[in-house]
Amino acid sequence: MSQIDCALIADETTVRPRTFADRQRLQEAVTAILCKYMDAFYRRRRERWETQVMEYRPLDENDPNLSFNRDQVREGRPAYVVQVRPSDKELIEAIRELIEQEERLPKEENDKLPRIVFDRHLYLPLLVEKSEALKSIPPALNESEARFVRDLKAYWEAEKDRSLAGKEIFLLRNLSRGKGIGFFEERGFYPDFILWVIEGQAQRIIFVEPHGMLHARAYIHDEKARLHERLRELAPEIARRSGRRDVSLDAYIVSATPFDELCLRYDDGTWDRARFAEKHILFMERSEEYDYMRLLFGWVQL
């Protein structure tokens, strides 16, 4: 059995009770330690089991990432559920108009119901956060997620007949707990997007997580940032178990926090862009000198 260390930091009255109230605090502390131990023990055993059964399977229309809210819609199709304040009459009317002209939804973008139309995404459209007045299930894209999709769309349109010629790409918004594909499940890491890059019979599957990193932990302790390392370890066994040698796995964090802010705070404060890229952490910058899309697709090294 693997050893799990727990530490208790408390004042002396907690560990050496002198009154009934102190004894109660000690009992609460011991209970908390036991709960933490059992949680850690369960997570480790579950993750060990998951790594032993992971395999590649075809994605179909019954996958939760593609069948959300299907049971709530009369036609039995996947659908967004949009929640609007009753007082927002103008927005309600705009949504009703779109429902009546449903064919416009996957073809047009507008600000009444903000959305991204990108034909490489496995369903259309992708809703974008507008304000607190409008909520959707599943949740709409936040600012960094929407920026990533728009940048990917622009890159595809510019490069599909050049550096991406002969390849196909497909993107899927990965939903959260209970629906999407997760890693370290009890700690709740569900990368925001799954990107497929297909060339002939070979395909590269990339898990992409755009988010702010001001409060990120040091790299050695950051399981999200190190997912690409874990996938590299797991890939040979998954391939053997699935009988597939034509699939590769990868993962990237796309930092919404600019490099100039993050470099002073992250890890030991000495990382340059090349070190971040080496560890699969990219910045939302697109220029001749640095283009995170080119780095994501592996065309350049810094």
C-alpha positions as CSV (number, residue, x, y, z in Angstrom):
1,M,0.0,0.0,0.0
2,S,1.4,3.4,-0.9
3,Q,2.1,5.9,1.9
4,I,0.1,9.1,2.1
5,D,1.4,11.8,4.4
6,C,-0.8,14.2,6.2
7,A,0.3,17.1,8.3
8,L,-1.7,18.8,11.1
9,I,-0.8,22.4,12.0
10,A,-2.6,23.5,15.1
11,D,-2.0,25.3,18.4
12,E,-1.3,23.3,21.6
13,T,-4.8,23.4,23.0
14,T,-6.0,21.5,20.0
15,V,-3.5,18.5,20.3
16,R,-3.4,18.6,24.1
17,P,-7.0,19.2,25.2
18,R,-7.6,20.5,28.7
19,T,-11.4,21.2,28.5
20,F,-14.3,19.5,26.8
21,A,-14.4,22.3,24.2
22,D,-10.7,21.5,23.4
23,R,-11.5,17.8,23.2
24,Q,-14.2,18.6,20.7
25,R,-11.8,20.6,18.5
26,L,-9.3,17.6,18.6
27,Q,-12.0,15.2,17.5
28,E,-12.9,17.6,14.6
29,A,-9.2,17.8,13.6
30,V,-8.8,14.0,13.7
31,T,-12.0,13.5,11.6
32,A,-10.7,16.1,9.1
33,I,-7.4,14.2,8.8
34,L,-9.1,10.9,8.3
35,C,-11.4,12.3,5.7
36,K,-8.5,13.8,3.8
37,Y,-6.6,10.5,4.0
38,M,-9.6,8.6,2.7
39,D,-10.1,11.1,-0.1
40,A,-6.4,10.9,-1.2
41,F,-6.4,7.1,-0.9
42,Y,-9.6,6.8,-3.1
43,R,-8.3,9.3,-5.7
44,R,-5.0,7.5,-6.1
45,R,-6.6,4.1,-6.4
46,R,-9.2,5.4,-8.9
47,E,-6.6,7.1,-11.0
48,R,-4.5,3.9,-11.0
49,W,-7.6,1.9,-12.1
50,E,-8.5,4.5,-14.8
51,T,-5.0,4.3,-16.3
52,Q,-5.3,0.6,-16.6
53,V,-8.6,0.7,-18.6
54,M,-8.2,3.8,-20.8
55,E,-8.7,3.1,-24.5
56,Y,-9.6,4.8,-27.7
57,R,-13.2,4.6,-28.9
58,P,-15.1,6.3,-31.7
59,L,-16.9,9.5,-30.8
60,D,-20.6,9.2,-31.7
61,E,-23.8,11.2,-31.3
62,N,-24.6,9.6,-27.9
63,D,-21.4,11.0,-26.3
64,P,-22.5,13.5,-23.5
65,N,-20.4,16.2,-25.2
66,L,-22.7,16.0,-28.2
67,S,-26.0,15.0,-26.7
68,F,-26.6,17.7,-24.0
69,N,-30.2,18.5,-23.0
70,R,-31.4,16.1,-25.7
71,D,-34.1,14.7,-23.4
72,Q,-35.5,18.2,-22.7
73,V,-36.2,19.0,-26.3
74,R,-39.3,17.8,-28.1
75,E,-37.5,16.6,-31.2
76,G,-35.0,14.8,-29.2
77,R,-32.0,16.7,-30.5
78,P,-29.2,18.2,-28.5
79,A,-29.9,21.8,-27.7
80,Y,-28.8,24.7,-25.5
81,V,-31.2,25.7,-22.7
82,V,-31.1,29.5,-22.5
83,Q,-32.1,31.4,-19.3
84,V,-33.1,35.0,-19.6
85,R,-34.5,37.5,-17.0
86,P,-38.2,38.0,-17.6
87,S,-37.6,41.8,-17.5
88,D,-35.3,41.7,-20.5
89,K,-38.1,41.8,-23.1
90,E,-35.8,42.8,-26.0
91,L,-33.5,39.9,-25.5
92,I,-36.4,37.5,-25.2
93,E,-37.9,38.8,-28.4
94,A,-34.5,38.4,-30.2
95,I,-34.1,34.8,-29.1
96,R,-37.7,34.0,-30.2
97,E,-36.9,35.4,-33.7
98,L,-33.8,33.2,-33.9
99,I,-35.9,30.2,-32.9
100,E,-38.4,30.9,-35.6
101,Q,-35.5,31.3,-38.1
102,E,-33.5,28.4,-36.8
103,E,-31.5,27.9,-40.0
104,R,-29.7,31.2,-39.2
105,L,-28.2,29.9,-36.0
106,P,-25.4,27.7,-37.5
107,K,-24.6,30.2,-40.3
108,E,-24.6,33.7,-38.8
109,E,-22.9,35.5,-35.9
110,N,-24.5,38.5,-34.2
111,D,-24.6,40.3,-30.9
112,K,-28.2,39.6,-29.9
113,L,-27.3,36.0,-29.0
114,P,-23.4,36.1,-29.3
115,R,-22.0,33.0,-30.9
116,I,-19.2,31.7,-33.0
117,V,-19.8,29.8,-36.2
118,F,-16.8,27.7,-37.0
119,D,-17.4,24.8,-39.3
120,R,-14.5,22.8,-37.9
121,H,-16.4,22.5,-34.6
122,L,-18.4,19.3,-34.2
123,Y,-21.6,21.2,-33.5
124,L,-22.8,24.7,-34.4
125,P,-23.0,27.3,-33.1
126,L,-20.9,28.0,-30.0
127,L,-22.5,30.5,-27.7
128,V,-20.4,33.2,-26.1
129,E,-21.0,34.9,-22.7
130,K,-22.9,38.2,-23.0
131,S,-23.8,39.3,-19.6
132,E,-25.3,38.1,-16.3
133,A,-28.7,38.6,-18.0
134,L,-28.2,35.5,-20.1
135,K,-27.2,32.1,-18.9
136,S,-27.1,28.9,-20.9
137,I,-26.8,25.2,-20.2
138,P,-24.1,24.1,-21.1
139,P,-22.3,27.4,-20.2
140,A,-21.4,29.8,-23.0
141,L,-17.7,30.4,-23.8
142,N,-15.9,32.8,-21.6
143,E,-13.6,35.5,-22.9
144,S,-10.4,33.4,-23.1
145,E,-12.2,30.3,-24.6
146,A,-13.9,32.5,-27.2
147,R,-10.6,34.1,-28.2
148,F,-9.0,30.7,-28.6
149,V,-11.8,29.5,-30.9
150,R,-11.7,32.7,-33.0
151,D,-7.9,32.5,-33.3
152,L,-8.1,28.8,-34.3
153,K,-10.7,29.7,-36.9
154,A,-8.6,32.5,-38.3
155,Y,-5.5,30.2,-38.4
156,W,-7.5,27.4,-40.2
157,E,-8.8,29.8,-42.8
158,A,-5.4,31.2,-43.5
159,E,-3.5,27.9,-43.5
160,K,-5.9,25.2,-44.7
161,D,-4.3,25.4,-48.2
162,R,-0.8,26.0,-47.0
163,S,0.8,24.6,-43.8
164,L,-2.4,22.6,-43.1
165,A,-2.9,21.3,-46.7
166,G,-3.7,17.6,-46.7
167,K,-4.8,17.8,-43.0
168,E,-8.2,18.0,-41.4
169,I,-8.9,19.6,-38.0
170,F,-11.9,19.1,-35.7
171,L,-12.6,20.9,-32.5
172,L,-15.0,19.9,-29.6
173,R,-15.9,21.9,-26.6
174,N,-15.3,19.5,-23.7
175,L,-18.0,19.8,-21.0
176,S,-17.3,19.5,-17.3
177,R,-17.8,16.9,-14.6
178,G,-20.1,14.0,-15.5
179,K,-20.2,14.8,-19.2
180,G,-16.8,15.7,-20.6
181,I,-13.5,13.8,-20.7
182,G,-11.7,14.4,-17.4
183,F,-8.3,13.8,-15.8
184,F,-7.5,13.6,-12.1
185,E,-11.3,13.3,-11.9
186,E,-11.7,13.9,-8.2
187,R,-9.7,17.1,-8.6
188,G,-11.9,18.1,-11.4
189,F,-9.7,18.9,-14.4
190,Y,-11.7,18.8,-17.6
191,P,-9.7,20.6,-20.4
192,D,-11.9,23.1,-22.2
193,F,-11.3,21.7,-25.8
194,I,-10.3,18.6,-27.6
195,L,-8.6,19.3,-31.0
196,W,-8.1,16.6,-33.6
197,V,-5.4,17.0,-36.3
198,I,-5.9,14.3,-38.9
199,E,-3.5,13.4,-41.8
200,G,-4.3,10.2,-43.6
201,Q,-4.8,7.4,-41.1
202,A,-2.8,9.2,-38.4
203,Q,-4.4,11.6,-35.9
204,R,-3.1,13.8,-33.1
205,I,-5.5,14.5,-30.2
206,I,-4.7,17.7,-28.3
207,F,-6.4,18.7,-25.1
208,V,-6.4,22.5,-24.8
209,E,-7.1,24.5,-21.7
210,P,-7.3,28.4,-22.1
211,H,-7.3,30.1,-18.7
212,G,-5.7,32.8,-16.5
213,M,-2.6,31.7,-14.6
214,L,-2.0,34.4,-12.0
215,H,-2.7,31.9,-9.2
216,A,-1.1,28.9,-10.9
217,R,1.1,26.6,-8.8
218,A,4.8,26.0,-9.5
219,Y,5.1,23.7,-12.6
220,I,6.3,20.7,-10.6
221,H,3.1,20.7,-8.6
222,D,0.7,21.8,-11.4
223,E,-1.0,18.7,-12.7
224,K,-2.9,20.6,-15.3
225,A,0.2,22.0,-16.8
226,R,1.9,18.6,-16.7
227,L,-0.9,16.7,-18.4
228,H,1.2,16.5,-21.6
229,E,3.8,14.6,-19.6
230,R,1.2,12.2,-18.1
231,L,-0.3,11.5,-21.6
232,R,3.1,10.7,-23.0
233,E,3.5,8.1,-20.2
234,L,0.0,6.6,-20.8
235,A,-0.1,6.7,-24.6
236,P,1.9,3.4,-25.2
237,E,-0.4,1.3,-23.0
238,I,-3.6,3.0,-24.4
239,A,-2.4,2.2,-27.9
240,R,-1.6,-1.4,-27.1
241,R,-5.0,-1.8,-25.3
242,S,-6.9,-0.3,-28.2
243,G,-4.9,-1.9,-31.0
244,R,-4.2,1.6,-32.4
245,R,-0.7,2.8,-33.3
246,D,-1.9,5.8,-35.4
247,V,-3.0,8.1,-32.5
248,S,-0.9,10.4,-30.5
249,L,-1.9,12.4,-27.4
250,D,-0.9,15.9,-26.4
251,A,-2.0,18.8,-24.1
252,Y,-1.4,22.5,-23.8
253,I,-2.3,25.3,-21.4
254,V,-3.1,28.5,-23.2
255,S,-2.5,31.4,-20.8
256,A,-4.9,34.3,-20.8
257,T,-2.4,36.0,-18.5
258,P,0.1,37.9,-20.6
259,F,3.7,36.8,-20.5
260,D,5.0,40.0,-19.0
261,E,2.7,39.5,-16.0
262,L,3.2,35.8,-15.6
263,C,7.0,35.5,-16.1
264,L,7.6,37.4,-12.8
265,R,5.2,35.2,-10.8
266,Y,5.4,31.7,-12.2
267,D,7.7,29.1,-10.7
268,D,11.0,30.7,-9.9
269,G,10.4,33.8,-12.0
270,T,13.1,33.0,-14.5
271,W,11.1,31.4,-17.3
272,D,11.2,32.9,-20.8
273,R,8.8,32.2,-23.6
274,A,10.9,29.3,-24.9
275,R,10.8,27.6,-21.5
276,F,7.1,28.0,-21.2
277,A,6.6,26.6,-24.7
278,E,8.9,23.6,-23.9
279,K,6.5,22.9,-21.0
280,H,3.4,23.3,-23.2
281,I,2.3,26.6,-21.8
282,L,1.5,29.1,-24.6
283,F,0.4,32.7,-24.6
284,M,-2.4,34.2,-26.6
285,E,-0.1,36.2,-28.9
286,R,-0.1,36.2,-32.7
287,S,2.8,38.0,-34.4
288,E,5.7,37.2,-36.7
289,E,8.0,36.6,-33.7
290,Y,5.5,34.5,-31.7
291,D,2.4,32.8,-32.8
292,Y,0.8,30.4,-30.3
293,M,-1.2,28.8,-33.1
294,R,2.0,27.8,-35.0
295,L,3.4,26.5,-31.7
296,L,0.2,24.5,-31.0
297,F,0.5,22.8,-34.3
298,G,4.2,22.2,-33.8
299,W,5.5,24.2,-36.8
300,V,8.1,26.2,-35.0
301,Q,10.4,26.0,-32.0
302,L,11.5,29.0,-30.0
